Amino acid sequence: MTTSGIKATRRAHADVVALIRADRGDPAQACRAARDRLAALAPGEPEDPATWESYRLLTSDVQTLLGYLREAGVPISTPSAFRTLLIRILCYLYAAENASLGKILATEILQAWTAELGKSHPSTIDVTERLAACHHGLSELQQARTLLETVLRARTEARGAEDPATLLAAANLGACLNAAGDFHDALRQNEGTVRRCDLALSKDHETTLLATENLAGSLYGLDDHRLSLAVFRDVLQRRTVKDGADSLTTMYTAKNVAEVLHKLGDYEEALAIDKELLSRFERLVGKRHSATGSTRRRLIRDLRALGRAEEADAIEGNSGP
């Protein structure tokens, strides 16, 4: 975590507490001042584990403040910077695997923004997308798919099919279809999204990479493992150059490469990737994160496939609860 980010968040927390306690008979004004104080924060990218402690503290403050705002009748849709902060908190909750809380907050925010801004407002559509992500994180895939289809329709009508936000919605829908095992529908969805991304965005744009990785996942689900591996490798190379080897997105792609390699029987290379990934996941997101656990299980599986049972047993025995 960044020390400066934590200090800034703690200062903001102290300021918010002081504002609420010193409302001087005007709770609405105190709530607006507290809301605007949090909105002024810039905690960093919510997908970066280095920011998660700041976001954890912020999330607690926002949960409390939303209750005060509701009681005081103060809207949570203004200023726009506060909307941005709420969306970022929801992104953090998904990335840090707290989709249960994310679902609760996203539902509350969606209801408020629908009433205050209207159901077609871009921010209302954005929080609908975040609610879909939380459903996805909880494996509630039909709910996620329904919401993502709503987001895709709304953005297509408002912005056009080639707009970056529309393409992101299309890519997210493709990921949901993969997760649900609807690989034929997913393949059609992801092929179309990749084509549109190639025309409208750069080859290394995050949405292009996401859509391309989704396409590789569809190919894997349809047992086209060698082509899937080639596509995953291409995405991994581009992500490594663009985001660095320690980016979570790069590491997730490397996990996919290792999975396909194991499927193809290349256990040595899969082992090399998984061994390196395990230490990085443990360092960046901790031993309890699902990515760490799944990498450890793959590493054990690689070792057993290579006949190295004692090493596998040792890792399995040291895995902890």
Phi, psi and chi 1 to 4 in degrees:
 res  aa     phi    psi   chi1   chi2   chi3   chi4
   1 MET       -  156.4   79.1 -174.0   76.4      -
   2 THR   -91.2  128.2   59.0      -      -      -
   3 THR   -61.5  -40.9  -56.9      -      -      -
   4 SER   -64.2  -38.2   59.9      -      -      -
   5 GLY   -65.4  -41.8      -      -      -      -
   6 ILE   -64.0  -43.7  -67.2  -65.8      -      -
   7 LYS   -62.3  -42.9  -72.7 -178.5  177.5  178.6
   8 ALA   -63.4  -40.3      -      -      -      -
   9 THR   -66.5  -41.4  -56.0      -      -      -
  10 ARG   -66.5  -37.7  -73.0  175.6  175.7  162.5
  11 ARG   -63.1  -41.9  -75.8 -164.2  -61.3  -89.9
  12 ALA   -63.9  -40.4      -      -      -      -
  13 HIS   -59.0  -46.6  167.5   76.6      -      -
  14 ALA   -62.2  -40.8      -      -      -      -
  15 ASP   -64.0  -42.2  -68.3  -15.1      -      -
  16 VAL   -64.8  -44.0  166.5      -      -      -
  17 VAL   -59.6  -44.2  170.2      -      -      -
  18 ALA   -63.9  -39.8      -      -      -      -
  19 LEU   -65.3  -43.3  -73.7  164.6      -      -
  20 ILE   -66.4  -40.8  -65.0  -63.6      -      -
  21 ARG   -70.1  -28.9  -72.7  177.4  175.6  172.2
  22 ALA  -106.3   48.7      -      -      -      -
  23 ASP   -71.3  -14.9   63.2   44.1      -      -
  24 ARG    52.6   40.1  -64.5 -176.9  174.6   83.5
  25 GLY    81.5    2.8      -      -      -      -
  26 ASP  -128.1   77.8 -171.4   -7.2      -      -
  27 PRO   -62.1  -32.9   19.8  -31.6      -      -
  28 ALA   -63.7  -43.0      -      -      -      -
  29 GLN   -66.1  -39.9  178.3   57.2   34.5      -
  30 ALA   -62.8  -41.2      -      -      -      -
  31 CYS   -65.9  -41.1  -74.8      -      -      -
  32 ARG   -62.8  -41.0  -77.6 -168.7  -70.5  -90.6
  33 ALA   -65.4  -40.3      -      -      -      -
  34 ALA   -66.6  -41.7      -      -      -      -
  35 ARG   -59.3  -46.1  176.4 -161.1   62.2 -170.0
  36 ASP   -69.7  -30.1  -64.9   -9.6      -      -
  37 ARG   -65.3  -43.8  176.0   66.4  179.7   89.7
  38 LEU   -68.0  -37.1  -69.2 -177.8      -      -
  39 ALA   -62.4  -23.8      -      -      -      -
  40 ALA   -79.4   -9.2      -      -      -      -
  41 LEU   -73.7  151.9  -75.2  172.2      -      -
  42 ALA  -129.3   79.3      -      -      -      -
  43 PRO   -75.7   -5.2   25.5  -32.1      -      -
  44 GLY    99.9 -174.2      -      -      -      -
  45 GLU   -72.4  125.5  -68.2  -58.6  -40.6      -
  46 PRO   -70.7  -16.0   22.3  -32.1      -      -
  47 GLU   -84.9   -5.4  -67.7   82.3    7.0      -
  48 ASP   -91.2  116.6 -178.9   -2.0      -      -
  49 PRO   -56.2  -23.9  -26.4   35.4      -      -
  50 ALA   -64.8  -19.8      -      -      -      -
  51 THR   -97.4   -4.0   69.1      -      -      -
  52 TRP   -66.9  -33.4  -73.4    1.1      -      -
  53 GLU   -65.7  -40.8 -179.8   60.4   17.7      -
  54 SER   -61.3  -44.3  -69.0      -      -      -
  55 TYR   -67.3  -33.1  -86.7  105.7      -      -
  56 ARG   -62.1  -45.3 -174.9 -174.8   66.2   78.7
  57 LEU   -65.0  -42.5  -61.9  171.7      -      -
  58 LEU   -61.6  -41.6  -99.4  177.2      -      -
  59 THR   -60.3  -41.9  -59.1      -      -      -
  60 SER   -62.0  -43.7  178.6      -      -      -
  61 ASP   -64.0  -42.2  -79.2  -15.7      -      -
  62 VAL   -66.0  -40.7  162.8      -      -      -
  63 GLN   -56.4  -45.9  -75.5 -179.8  -88.4      -
  64 THR   -66.2  -45.1  -58.5      -      -      -
  65 LEU   -65.2  -37.7 -179.0   58.0      -      -
  66 LEU   -59.5  -36.4  -72.0  177.8      -      -
  67 GLY   -64.1  -44.8      -      -      -      -
  68 TYR   -62.8  -43.2  -79.5  111.2      -      -
  69 LEU   -61.0  -42.7  -68.4  167.9      -      -
  70 ARG   -62.8  -45.0 -175.1  170.3   53.8 -109.8
  71 GLU   -65.0  -34.9  -70.8  179.7   10.6      -
  72 ALA   -85.5   -4.4      -      -      -      -
  73 GLY    72.0   25.8      -      -      -      -
  74 VAL   -94.5  130.0  175.9      -      -      -
  75 PRO   -65.5  148.8   22.1  -32.3      -      -
  76 ILE  -104.6   10.5   67.4  169.0      -      -
  77 SER   -98.2   -2.0   57.7      -      -      -
  78 THR  -133.0  150.0   58.3      -      -      -
  79 PRO   -72.7  174.3   31.6  -37.0      -      -
  80 SER   -61.7  -29.7   61.9      -      -      -
  81 ALA   -64.6  -31.2      -      -      -      -
  82 PHE   -71.4  -37.3 -170.0   62.4      -      -
  83 ARG   -60.4  -43.9  -63.4 -159.1  -58.4  -87.2
  84 THR   -60.5  -43.0  -61.9      -      -      -
  85 LEU   -62.1  -42.6  177.3   64.9      -      -
  86 LEU   -63.5  -41.2  -67.1 -179.7      -      -
  87 ILE   -63.6  -40.4  -67.9  -66.3      -      -
  88 ARG   -64.5  -39.1  -76.6  176.8  170.2  -92.1
  89 ILE   -63.0  -40.4  -74.1  172.9      -      -
  90 LEU   -66.0  -36.7  -66.4  174.5      -      -
  91 CYS   -63.2  -42.4  -70.5      -      -      -
  92 TYR   -61.2  -45.8  147.9   71.4      -      -
  93 LEU   -61.4  -36.9  -71.4  170.7      -      -
  94 TYR   -67.9  -47.5  175.3   79.0      -      -
  95 ALA   -64.6  -35.9      -      -      -      -
  96 ALA   -89.0   10.5      -      -      -      -
  97 GLU    63.2   44.4  -61.2 -165.7  -39.7      -
  98 ASN  -123.0   52.6 -164.4   -7.5      -      -
  99 ALA   -67.0  -23.7      -      -      -      -
 100 SER   -62.9  -48.9  -64.9      -      -      -
 101 LEU   -67.0  -39.0  176.7   56.4      -      -
 102 GLY   -57.9  -41.0      -      -      -      -
 103 LYS   -62.5  -42.1  177.0 -179.1  169.8 -179.0
 104 ILE   -63.7  -49.3  -66.7  169.5      -      -
 105 LEU   -65.9  -43.4  -75.9  178.0      -      -
 106 ALA   -62.4  -38.7      -      -      -      -
 107 THR   -63.8  -44.1  -60.2      -      -      -
 108 GLU   -63.0  -45.4  178.2 -179.1   -6.7      -
 109 ILE   -66.3  -41.3  -64.5  165.5      -      -
 110 LEU   -60.3  -44.5  176.3   58.6      -      -
 111 GLN   -61.1  -43.4  -69.3  172.9  -13.3      -
 112 ALA   -67.8  -45.6      -      -      -      -
 113 TRP   -70.2  -32.5  -71.8    1.8      -      -
 114 THR   -61.8  -41.9  -60.3      -      -      -
 115 ALA   -71.6  -39.7      -      -      -      -
 116 GLU   -85.6  -33.7  -64.9  168.2   15.0      -
 117 LEU  -113.2  -23.6  -59.1  170.9      -      -
 118 GLY   101.6  151.2      -      -      -      -
 119 LYS   -70.0  -18.2   65.6  179.2 -176.9  179.4
 120 SER   -97.9   -1.4  -60.8      -      -      -
 121 HIS   -63.0  141.6 -169.1  -81.2      -      -
 122 PRO   -53.9  -37.9  -28.0   35.3      -      -
 123 SER   -69.5  -35.4  -67.9      -      -      -
 124 THR   -63.9  -40.0  -53.5      -      -      -
 125 ILE   -66.8  -38.1  -59.6  -56.3      -      -
 126 ASP   -61.9  -43.6  -70.8  -14.6      -      -
 127 VAL   -73.5  -27.5   76.8      -      -      -
 128 THR   -61.7  -40.8  -58.1      -      -      -
 129 GLU   -63.6  -39.1 -173.1  172.6   48.3      -
 130 ARG   -69.2  -36.4  -62.9  -37.7  -50.1  160.7
 131 LEU   -63.7  -40.4  177.9   56.7      -      -
 132 ALA   -60.3  -41.0      -      -      -      -
 133 ALA   -61.6  -39.8      -      -      -      -
 134 CYS   -66.6  -41.5  -68.0      -      -      -
 135 HIS   -59.2  -42.3  -80.3  -62.4      -      -
 136 HIS   -60.5  -44.6 -171.7  -78.1      -      -
 137 GLY   -63.4  -24.0      -      -      -      -
 138 LEU   -96.6    9.1  -65.4  168.8      -      -
 139 SER    62.4   25.2  -63.3      -      -      -
 140 GLU   -92.9   72.3  -62.0  167.8   -6.9      -
 141 LEU   -75.2  -32.1  -61.8  174.9      -      -
 142 GLN   -67.4  -41.1 -174.8   53.5   56.7      -
 143 GLN   -63.3  -41.6  -64.1   95.0  -41.8      -
 144 ALA   -62.6  -44.1      -      -      -      -
 145 ARG   -62.3  -44.1  177.5  175.0 -179.4  169.2
 146 THR   -60.4  -44.3  -61.3      -      -      -
 147 LEU   -67.0  -41.1  -69.7  170.9      -      -
 148 LEU   -66.5  -35.4  -71.5  170.2      -      -
 149 GLU   -65.0  -37.0  -71.9  171.5  -16.8      -
 150 THR   -64.0  -45.1  -62.0      -      -      -
 151 VAL   -61.8  -43.7  171.2      -      -      -
 152 LEU   -64.1  -43.5 -178.8   56.1      -      -
 153 ARG   -62.4  -45.6  -77.5 -165.7  -57.8  -89.7
 154 ALA   -63.0  -42.9      -      -      -      -
 155 ARG   -72.8  -34.8  -73.6 -175.5  177.7  159.1
 156 THR   -63.1  -43.7  -58.9      -      -      -
 157 GLU   -68.0  -38.5  -68.3  171.6    3.6      -
 158 ALA   -84.7  -33.4      -      -      -      -
 159 ARG  -122.1  -16.9  -52.9 -175.6 -175.8 -154.0
 160 GLY    97.7  159.6      -      -      -      -
 161 ALA   -70.3  -21.7      -      -      -      -
 162 GLU   -98.8    0.9  -46.7  -52.8  -40.2      -
 163 ASP   -66.2  142.7 -176.3   84.5      -      -
 164 PRO   -55.3  -38.7  -28.3   35.7      -      -
 165 ALA   -68.6  -36.2      -      -      -      -
 166 THR   -65.8  -42.4  -54.5      -      -      -
 167 LEU   -64.9  -35.1  -68.2  170.7      -      -
 168 LEU   -64.2  -42.4  176.2   59.4      -      -
 169 ALA   -61.6  -40.3      -      -      -      -
 170 ALA   -64.4  -39.8      -      -      -      -
 171 ALA   -66.6  -41.1      -      -      -      -
 172 ASN   -64.2  -37.7  -73.3  -25.8      -      -
 173 LEU   -64.1  -39.9  178.3   57.3      -      -
 174 GLY   -62.1  -38.8      -      -      -      -
 175 ALA   -65.4  -39.0      -      -      -      -
 176 CYS   -65.1  -41.6 -176.1      -      -      -
 177 LEU   -63.1  -40.3  -66.9  170.5      -      -
 178 ASN   -60.1  -47.3  -85.4  -13.1      -      -
 179 ALA   -62.0  -32.0      -      -      -      -
 180 ALA   -80.7   -6.7      -      -      -      -
 181 GLY    81.1   11.7      -      -      -      -
 182 ASP   -87.7   67.7  -63.7  -25.2      -      -
 183 PHE   -70.7  -30.4  -65.3  116.1      -      -
 184 HIS   -67.9  -47.1  -70.5  -73.5      -      -
 185 ASP   -63.1  -40.0  -74.3  -12.3      -      -
 186 ALA   -63.2  -40.6      -      -      -      -
 187 LEU   -61.2  -45.9 -178.0   65.8      -      -
 188 ARG   -61.7  -45.0  -72.1 -169.4  -68.9  -89.0
 189 GLN   -61.5  -48.1  173.6   70.8   24.0      -
 190 ASN   -73.4  -35.2  -67.9  -38.7      -      -
 191 GLU   -61.4  -44.8  -76.6  179.9  -27.9      -
 192 GLY   -64.8  -40.3      -      -      -      -
 193 THR   -66.6  -40.9  -54.7      -      -      -
 194 VAL   -61.9  -43.5  169.1      -      -      -
 195 ARG   -59.5  -44.9  -78.2 -164.5  -60.9  -90.2
 196 ARG   -69.0  -37.8  -74.7  154.2   53.2 -154.1
 197 CYS   -64.0  -40.9  -74.7      -      -      -
 198 ASP   -61.2  -32.1  -76.0  -16.8      -      -
 199 LEU   -83.2  -38.3  -69.0  172.5      -      -
 200 ALA   -97.0  -24.8      -      -      -      -
 201 LEU  -124.8  171.7  -53.7  172.4      -      -
 202 SER   -75.0  161.4   71.7      -      -      -
 203 LYS   -64.7  -26.7 -167.1  171.2 -177.2   62.6
 204 ASP  -102.6   10.2  -66.3  -33.0      -      -
 205 HIS   -63.9  144.2 -169.3  -78.4      -      -
 206 GLU   -57.8  -38.8  178.0   54.5   35.9      -
 207 THR   -69.1  -36.8  -59.0      -      -      -
 208 THR   -61.7  -44.3  -53.6      -      -      -
 209 LEU   -64.5  -41.4  -66.2  173.2      -      -
 210 LEU   -62.4  -47.0  173.2   60.2      -      -
 211 ALA   -64.0  -39.2      -      -      -      -
 212 THR   -66.4  -40.9  -54.3      -      -      -
 213 GLU   -65.8  -37.6 -171.1  159.1   18.8      -
 214 ASN   -60.6  -40.0  -70.5  -19.0      -      -
 215 LEU   -61.5  -43.0  175.8   57.6      -      -
 216 ALA   -60.6  -38.8      -      -      -      -
 217 GLY   -65.0  -38.0      -      -      -      -
 218 SER   -64.4  -42.9  -60.4      -      -      -
 219 LEU   -61.8  -41.3  -67.7  166.3      -      -
 220 TYR   -62.1  -43.9 -179.8   80.3      -      -
 221 GLY   -63.4  -25.6      -      -      -      -
 222 LEU   -96.1   13.6  -67.0  169.6      -      -
 223 ASP    70.1   18.7  -64.4  -33.0      -      -
 224 ASP   -92.4   73.2 -165.4  -17.1      -      -
 225 HIS   -71.2  -37.5  -62.0  134.5      -      -
 226 ARG   -69.7  -41.9  -66.2 -158.6  176.4  -81.3
 227 LEU   -67.1  -39.2 -178.4   55.0      -      -
 228 SER   -57.5  -44.9  172.8      -      -      -
 229 LEU   -61.7  -42.3  177.9   61.6      -      -
 230 ALA   -61.3  -40.5      -      -      -      -
 231 VAL   -70.9  -43.9  177.9      -      -      -
 232 PHE   -59.7  -42.0  -85.0  132.9      -      -
 233 ARG   -62.5  -40.0  -76.9 -167.7 -172.7  -81.8
 234 ASP   -62.5  -45.2  175.8   59.0      -      -
 235 VAL   -63.8  -41.9  174.3      -      -      -
 236 LEU   -60.5  -44.1  177.5   59.3      -      -
 237 GLN   -61.2  -43.9 -178.1  179.7   18.3      -
 238 ARG   -69.3  -39.1  -74.5 -171.1  -84.9  154.6
 239 ARG   -66.3  -39.2  -78.0 -161.1 -170.2  -78.0
 240 THR   -61.9  -42.5  -57.7      -      -      -
 241 VAL   -68.2  -42.3  172.1      -      -      -
 242 LYS   -77.1  -46.2  172.7  177.3  170.1  -75.5
 243 ASP  -110.1  -16.9  -60.0  -34.0      -      -
 244 GLY    95.4  157.5      -      -      -      -
 245 ALA   -67.7  -26.6      -      -      -      -
 246 ASP   -92.9    6.0  -80.2  -12.8      -      -
 247 SER   -71.0  139.7  162.5      -      -      -
 248 LEU   -60.4  -37.8  -78.3 -174.3      -      -
 249 THR   -63.6  -40.9   52.3      -      -      -
 250 THR   -63.3  -42.8  -57.5      -      -      -
 251 MET   -67.0  -37.6  -68.5  163.5   65.6      -
 252 TYR   -64.0  -38.9  -72.0  144.5      -      -
 253 THR   -65.9  -40.1  -54.9      -      -      -
 254 ALA   -61.4  -36.8      -      -      -      -
 255 LYS   -58.3  -43.1  -80.8  178.2   69.0 -142.2
 256 ASN   -65.2  -40.4  -69.8  -31.8      -      -
 257 VAL   -59.6  -45.5  169.4      -      -      -
 258 ALA   -62.4  -38.7      -      -      -      -
 259 GLU   -62.7  -44.5  178.4   65.6   36.7      -
 260 VAL   -68.9  -40.3 -175.6      -      -      -
 261 LEU   -58.1  -43.0  -74.7  168.1      -      -
 262 HIS   -62.6  -42.5 -173.8   97.6      -      -
 263 LYS   -59.5  -35.9 -172.4   73.6  172.7 -178.3
 264 LEU   -83.3   -2.3  -70.9  169.3      -      -
 265 GLY    87.5    9.0      -      -      -      -
 266 ASP   -90.8   73.8 -167.7  -16.6      -      -
 267 TYR   -70.2  -32.6  -54.0  128.6      -      -
 268 GLU   -64.4  -47.8  -71.6  -75.1    2.3      -
 269 GLU   -68.9  -38.5 -172.9  174.4   -0.7      -
 270 ALA   -59.6  -43.0      -      -      -      -
 271 LEU   -60.5  -44.4  175.4   65.7      -      -
 272 ALA   -60.9  -41.9      -      -      -      -
 273 ILE   -68.4  -47.1  -66.5  172.4      -      -
 274 ASP   -65.1  -37.4  -75.5  -32.7      -      -
 275 LYS   -62.5  -44.3 -173.1  174.9 -178.2  179.1
 276 GLU   -68.0  -41.4 -176.8 -179.6    2.0      -
 277 LEU   -63.7  -38.4  -81.4  176.5      -      -
 278 LEU   -59.9  -45.6 -179.6   58.6      -      -
 279 SER   -65.5  -35.4   62.9      -      -      -
 280 ARG   -72.1  -42.2  -72.6  150.8   95.3 -167.1
 281 PHE   -62.6  -43.3  -85.2  125.9      -      -
 282 GLU   -59.8  -39.1  -72.4 -179.7  -19.3      -
 283 ARG   -72.3  -39.6  172.9  170.0   51.7   85.3
 284 LEU   -88.2  -40.7  -69.6  170.9      -      -
 285 VAL  -122.5   -3.2  -63.2      -      -      -
 286 GLY    91.1  167.0      -      -      -      -
 287 LYS   -74.4  -20.2  -67.4 -175.3  177.2 -178.1
 288 ARG   -87.4  -13.9  -66.0 -179.2  178.8  -86.1
 289 HIS   -65.8  144.0 -164.5  -79.4      -      -
 290 SER   -61.6  -32.8   67.7      -      -      -
 291 ALA   -64.9  -36.8      -      -      -      -
 292 THR   -65.6  -46.1  -53.4      -      -      -
 293 GLY   -62.9  -43.8      -      -      -      -
 294 SER   -68.8  -33.3   62.6      -      -      -
 295 THR   -68.3  -41.1  -58.1      -      -      -
 296 ARG   -61.2  -43.2 -175.8 -178.1  -63.6  107.9
 297 ARG   -64.4  -37.7  -71.3 -170.9  -65.3  -87.1
 298 ARG   -66.2  -40.6  -83.4 -163.1  -36.6  -83.8
 299 LEU   -60.5  -44.6  179.8   58.7      -      -
 300 ILE   -61.5  -41.9  -68.0  168.3      -      -
 301 ARG   -65.0  -40.4 -173.9 -177.9   61.8  176.9
 302 ASP   -60.0  -46.5  -63.2  -24.7      -      -
 303 LEU   -62.6  -42.6  -71.9  166.5      -      -
 304 ARG   -65.2  -37.6  -65.9 -160.2 -172.6  -74.7
 305 ALA   -64.9  -26.7      -      -      -      -
 306 LEU   -91.3    4.2  -70.2  165.4      -      -
 307 GLY    78.0   16.4      -      -      -      -
 308 ARG  -100.4   62.7  -64.2  160.1   63.6  174.0
 309 ALA   -64.8  -38.2      -      -      -      -
 310 GLU   -63.8  -42.1  -71.2 -173.4    6.9      -
 311 GLU   -63.9  -41.7  -66.4  175.1   68.8      -
 312 ALA   -62.1  -43.3      -      -      -      -
 313 ASP   -62.7  -39.5  -70.9  -17.3      -      -
 314 ALA   -64.1  -42.3      -      -      -      -
 315 ILE   -67.1  -43.1  -64.9  172.3      -      -
 316 GLU   -63.9  -38.6 -162.9  163.8   31.7      -
 317 GLY   -70.8  -25.2      -      -      -      -
 318 ASN   -97.6    8.7  -67.7  -34.5      -      -
 319 SER   -70.9  -25.9  -63.3      -      -      -
 320 GLY    78.4 -176.9      -      -      -      -
 321 PRO   -69.2      -   24.7  -32.7      -      -
